Amino acid sequence: MDKYVGKRLDGRYEIREILGEGGMARVYKAFDNQENRMVAIKILKDEFLSNDEFLRRFKNESKAIAMLSHPNIVNVYDVSFGDLIQYIVMEYIEGITLKEYIENEGSLRWKDAVHFTIQILKALQHAHDKGIVHRDVKPQNIMVLADGTIKVTDFGIARFSRSDQRTITDKAIGSVHYISPEQARGEKTDEKTDIYSVGVMLYEMLTGKLPFQAESAVSVAIMQLQRDPQLPTEINASIPLGLEQITMHAMQKSQDKRYQTASEMLCDLGNFRKDPSMSFNYNYFVDDSPTRFVGGLVDTPEENTPKKNTAQKEKSGILPILTGIAIALVLATVVLFGFALFNFLRGGATDNIPTPKFIGQKLEDIKKNEQYEIDFNFKEEWGHNADYAYGIVYEQSIKEGNKVKSDTDITLYISMGPKTKKVNDVTDKTESAAYSELEANGFKVLITEMASDEYEAGHVIRTEPERYTTVAEGATVTIFVSTGKPTVMLDVPNVVGEPVEQAREKLQDLKLLVTVEEVDIAWNQKYQPKGYVISQTPDSTSKKIPEGTEIKLYVSKGTYKADLDIELPENYEKKICTVSLWTDDGRELMTSEKLDFTKVSTYTFKNVVSTSKTAKYVVKITPENEASLDYMFISVNFRASSKAELVSINHYGTGFFNLW
């Protein structure tokens, strides 16, 4: 059995079971007693505890990823760097890995692949902005939740770091099917490395196949360096061309020809999702020189292509080339002569004039200016600009103040206003799905919670601006998320004195929770028969309470009976007396016959009835033919003996009996 299962870490985390295992660590399901929640704990394997380099990276990077906070990144709650154990405590996710999802589905619908990829890229962009490169992006490290939300895991954990030799089996970081060419060479990696891995995952989602497969990791790495993958549309013809172009652009072997940031790829995916028929002007896998692996794995020699005898072809092509050059010279001479003649006919207007500031002016005002029409030839370029209103010049090809010749061409860049987009309809979608969709469309998103009778908790009620409203690109959209039905506040009804079932029904009709406890009636409470409510908490004098609040009812257990043995005072100077039992509020309960106190020492009152287990009584001693009375006050505990013991007695005073 695993040595951690059933144990408690740091007195807080109860290890329940193993969830999975990787090359460097095992992941366990555990219960956090302090926060009262399930968590996942990744524990570094014992054999790596002595690796100083890995421990350093584990500590530094664990602290860094604990700072990440994004809806598509698994939260890190805690880290521990003990001498005997190193672990990371993470959010526990109910779901399956993207790898399992692909294996179950085969190739995915391209819409699902785009939906997943957008969420992955958002998570990576957040990490890249924090200076963290994942370096092990693969579907095994992506969790898919039941609602389609993506969670990226395992940030910053080096998978291969046992030695300093730069080989694919020991030094490269990441799984070989998803690593970038620069990883395969053992070179420095940056955010473009993660982009390549995302491209491979997108390829796999669309086709159901990996772009490169071989019998060994080294062979796959060589393919990553040297070979181009089969085009996705050759495997699955239903893949749109634009999506294929995005995939292949992300997988360019040269970092410079790849997407430079996750946001660039997100932008293309967002545009594609709006118009799946669009295409992009990307060249696939153009390599200017033979691939050479620098990391010690393989060197690819330059190709020794046999030289063909091309002398005859070269000779036959000289005459057409010379003819073309001659024609070009003649045409240039004609153009220059014509230009000089034109200036001469205009009176030699070659004086330099300063370029005005066109930025900020209306195009119509510029066109109305006759002097501008004489001095310049205007060309118009229209484009979106969020800082300038429609028809206002936001840029000019020649800067203000530069001196130019009269009749110079100047391009004016005129604003079409900001780019606009329609707000997505995300009504009734989950908060995560709505957030991802709006953000992918270029909007900034704010979240506000509110109660709703109509929408389930966690689902979107509406947006502001409203759905389908046309707004500026990049505008802020607030999504209002349901917290469930609104809280109803109620007055507390009074059910004291009612039968318990009647009281329960009345309270439950108001959607209040009811609990019942049977109790004795206290001496200062009004008597209630068995099964009737004596008191309640909270009572009717309390302030309003929310629907669903618990009301506790205290219900009478009824009456009690006992025989009370009254011990009579010794050496009582009065001989013939009667003894009577009274309640402490002045009601006579029982009276004895005449008693000769010289002959009897006790008297028993039979079947004394009480409404509680503890009661107070008064015993009156009345001498024969005398008006004087003696009083004995007693307290009876029906849970114990009913025998009364006299403590003291005073004529016309009070005495006490204990019944313990």
C-alpha positions, 0 to 999 in steps of 0.5 A: 500500500502507498505510504501516504494513503491514510496519513495526514500531512502537517496535521491538516491534509488527510490523504484519501487515494491516489489520483494519478502518477507522473514521472516526477510526482504522484497526485493524491486526493485529500481532504483539507480539514482546515478549509473543509474541502477536497483538494489534490496534492502533488507529492514529489517522489522520494528519489528526487528529494536529493536533486538540489537543482530540481528542488530549487526549481520546484520551490521557486516555480511553485511560489510563482504559480501559486500567484496565478489566478485565472478561471482556466488555471487550476488554483494552487492553495499551498506548498510545502518544502520540508526535508522529507517531503515536497508537495503542492496543494491544488484545487480538486477538479471533477473531470477528465483529461483532454487526452482522455476526451480525445481518445473517447471522441476520436477527432473533435468537432472543429467548434469544440476544438476552437472552444477548448483552444481559446480557453487554453490560450487565455490561461497561457497568456495569463501565465506568460504575462506573469513571466511563467512559461509552462513548457509541458503543454499537452492534453494530459495536463488539461482538465475538461469539466462537465460544462466544457470549461478547461483547466490547465494544470502542472505549471512550471514542473520540469519533466526531464532534469536529472543530468546536465547532458543535453539529450532528448531523453534527459534534458528536454522539457515536455513530452516529446510528441508536443515539444517544440524544435527548440526544446528538442535542441535543448535551447532556451524556451519562451512563450513561443514554445507553449504556442507550438505545443498548443498547435500540436494539441489543436492538430490532434483535436482536429484529426484525432492523430498526432502530427509525428509518431515513431517507435522511440522518443528520439525518432519523434524529436528528429521528426519535430526538427526535420519533417513537416506534418501531413496537412490536417485537411488531408486527414479530415476534409471537413476542417475549414481552411482558415483553422488549418492555417492557424494550426500550421502557423502555430507549428512553424519550426522557426520561432520567428515565423510562429505566433509570437504571443498567445494573444495573437493566436487568440485574435485569429481564432476569434476572427475565424470563429466569427467567420469560419469561411475566412482564410489567412495569408500564412506560408507553411513550414518555409525553411531557408536552410537545412535543419541542424540540431544543436543539442547533441542529438543529430546533425543533418548534413547539407544536401549534396544534390548532383549538379546538372549541366545547365550551360546551354540553358544559361546561354539561351536565357541571356538574350531575353534578359539583355533585351528586357534591361534595354527596354526598361532603360528606355522607359525610365528615360522617357518618364524622367524626360516627361517629368522634367517637361511637366515641371518646366511647363508649370513654371518650374514649381519646385520650391520646397513647402512645409507639410501642414498638420493634417492629423485631427482635421476633417477630411471634408475640410481638407478637400475644401482647402484650395491651397491644399489641392494645389500643393499636394496630391492626396491619397486616402486610406481608411481604417478603424481608430478608437481615438478619432471620430469618423472622417478625422485624419489620424495619421499622415504619410509625411510628418508635419513640418517636413519640407516637400516639393509642390504636388507631392503625394501624401497619404491621409489615414482617415478614421472609420471610428472604433471597430465595433462588435455585437455583444454575444448572447450568453444568457443562461450560460455558465459564468465560465463559458460566458466569460470565455466567449466574451473575452475571446470576442475581444471584450473586457468582462466584469462579473456581478452577482444577483438573485434570480427566480428564473435562472439557476445559480451560476448561470448568466441572467443578462449582460450590460450592454444587452446582447446583440448591442453594437459596441466598440471593440474592447468595450467592457461587458458586465455579466450578471450571474444568478446566485439563485432565488432571492431571499424572502424575509419573514416575521416569526409566527407565534405557535406557543400553546399549539399542538406540535403537529399543527405548529409544524405544518404552519411553519413548514408552509412558510418554508421554515425548517422545524426541529422538535425537542420534548422538555419538562415544563419549568416552574415559571412556565405556563402549563401545557398538556403533553404534545403542546408547544411550551416555547420556541426559538426564535420567538415571535418578538425576534426580527425578520428571518430569511426563508429556510431558517430553522425554528426549534419547538420545545414541546411539553412532556405532560405531567408526573406523579409521585408519592411524597413522604413528609417527615414531621417535626420531632418534639412538636409541642402541638399534639393533634394536627392536620397536614396539608399540601399546597402549590406555591401559588396558593392552591390546596392539593391534599389534606391529611386526617387528624394526626397525633404527632406523639405517635407518627413521624411521617405522612405520605401524600399519595399520587402527587401530580406535577407538570415538571420533574422539579416542583415547589410545594408548601406544607401547612401544619394546623394544630387542632382548635388553634388558628396558628399555622406553621409552614414548610416550603419544599422542593420536589425532584421527581427524578429522584426520591420523593422523601422530604427531609426537614432542614428547619422550621419556624413558627409562622416562618418557613422551613425547607425539605430536600428531596435528593 
